[in-house]
């Protein structure tokens, strides 16, 4: 909870709770160079790990009332719950004993030569696969829930990225601790305006910022021995810094200002990302063991809000005005009805989106996703793994390969995934004038051009003349058309192949009890109908149906009693029939 003592709101962020959580993690799950034996592990550590597993990640409902309510609104989608999961997972992955047991370092021999296999910590073996299952469940629910905002999806994506990149975890964790100290001391009040950082910006951590109220912090490099992003001083408008926003000033400290995108991108070609504690090659055992987590790439990019955000910006990059065909995209979103993923409000234009803080943060997270998956070493490891294998540590937990996990490679990159990445990159090119995105976009562009799997598919950031033709080509391949032109016909081979692989409108499949609350339904009546369905199943000897939310009754017709209009009409009709 957060807010004043008199008006706290459940589920919102709280810096006090985060510091308390980090203090408990430091006390009961301390970082060690080597993992202690199971017999020597304290009971408090076991209890805290299982507490996180049961009440923060799994959250299996204990009663029928909580079960039916969770089918409609999952509390794990609240900002505080997602950020707490991220802090716990980051603390566990940043533990040095994980690197000692899983990474292949230059100082150590290969694991096979040493006569032992790679292993992960007990905490990660319990919470890592559980976090992946939670993300899969939430991604399925996001296909039908319209009240979820961009902030929630961005927080989910950050949690997923931390699971994918253990080599960034130690540096990222130290940055989080500098913002949320677990030490028992008073927290200094946040300054009204943030001053420009005195050290270069750590571009590799952009998009992984902690959830905070107000202006988001900017990661700063802790060491000076690496080469960072720099441009000549001629392009830094020092006189105009006073008139710029705090976000622009922070981005200008990285060497980028509101100068031309081509000049900024060209000057960024020699910049290098700060290396992490290892890379995908040295962490190949981890990547192979959690390969199913990397299979969520296409589903993350294709969530309804991400798809509509990227599609609107891609149309802006192509120079197309919004038309009636905006929501008629093929396979990228479920929102092809009159009501879009923005709710009942009209979808904002590209210019409006680039002025909204949540949209810019979402684009920064999407750029961090492309930065992760444009890593040549990571793609090399993923390509060498069996395409249908989700990883030994996920199999041990009981995770199976099912939607929304989709393999990245077949013989080469899957066409649907390539199309989703193309739409995302077209949207990021449209947002290139945003100053705080430019350092990250320059790094993504450089990796895309040098990766053998992605090279030749996307224009570079500095090739501004190719941005518009690229966006037009991508929009036509997914069935989009200019407002003055008719919709793309099925004669186009790429669009037809894409439409055949992915349905034009996602349909709900599953028990009726998993549907969200619809118009005219009351939660109290739904609870009564749920109890009635349970009673009918018990009388008939039916077993419940297992779903990601837990067991639900097989009898579904009592759901109609959740509509207060129908229930009121039925009650009046029965009273008239009996008392007439």
Protein Blocks (a to p, Z undefined) as FASTA:
>chain_A
ZZjfklccehiacfklmmmmmmmmmmmmccdfbdcdfklpcfklmmmmmmmmmmmmnopa
fbfklmmmmmmocfklpmklmmmmmmmmmmmmmpmklmmmmpccfkbccfklnopacddd
fklmmmmmmmmmmmmmmmmmmmmmmkbcfklmmmmmmmmmmmmmmmlmmmmmmmmmmmmc
cbdcddddddfbdcddfbdcdfklgoiaccdehjddddddfbfkbccddddfklpcfklm
mmpcfklmmmmmnopafbdfklmmmmmmmpccdddeddfklmmmmmmmmmmmmmmmmmmm
mgmklmmmmmmmmmmmnopacdfklmmcghjacblbfbdfkbjadcddfklmmmpfklmm
mmmmmmmmmmmmmpmklmmmmmmpcfklgbjklmmnopacddfbdcfbfkbccfklmmmm
mmmmmmmmmmmmpmklmmmmmmmmmmmmmpmklgojaccfklmmlmmmmmmmmmmmnopa
cfkbccddfkbmklmmmmmmpcfbdcdeddfklpccdehiafklmmmmmmmmmmmmmmno
pacdddfkbpcdfblklmmmmpmklmmmmmmmmmmmmmZZ
